[in-house]
């Protein structure tokens, strides 16, 4: 039998992504492994499930990434962070990602954009990663019923419902415990307070 490295199962290096020039013009498709090694621009979407409360900081569902993830292993992250499949819109990727990572079925109409498209670069020389993305942050109002969440244990090892105040304070105290992109969203999340 053929040995498959655990990281390959979590993040299939053969998975295809649309790739773009630095101005956002589509230039083709490429495999995940090549994209993350060479710094080709591609797209991803982050989603945060939000339980709004009167007179209190909103609660967010956050997830802890698998230690087998190539980028930001074992870090706390937004509710869902998903690369887009070729031809997929940010909204479609958000719907698919919530289902794949959290087993959480939603309609596209339940989602709303919190942060319009922006570009983000992550260079991790130690891991040989050049992750260059066009990203959007989307939100969805959540009723707090975490029994609806069924994590994909290959990608997510834990999740919790936690106040935004707590998340922001923990980010300040222990930034390495959080993904770089979650930290990039800080100012947009503060607007929810």
Helices and strands as residue ranges (DSSP letters): H 6-10, E 16-20, E 26-31, H 32-38, E 41-53, E 56-65, E 76-77, E 80-83, H 90-102, G 108-110, E 111-124, E 129-141, G 146-148, E 156-163, H 164-173, G 175-177, H 180-184, H 186-190
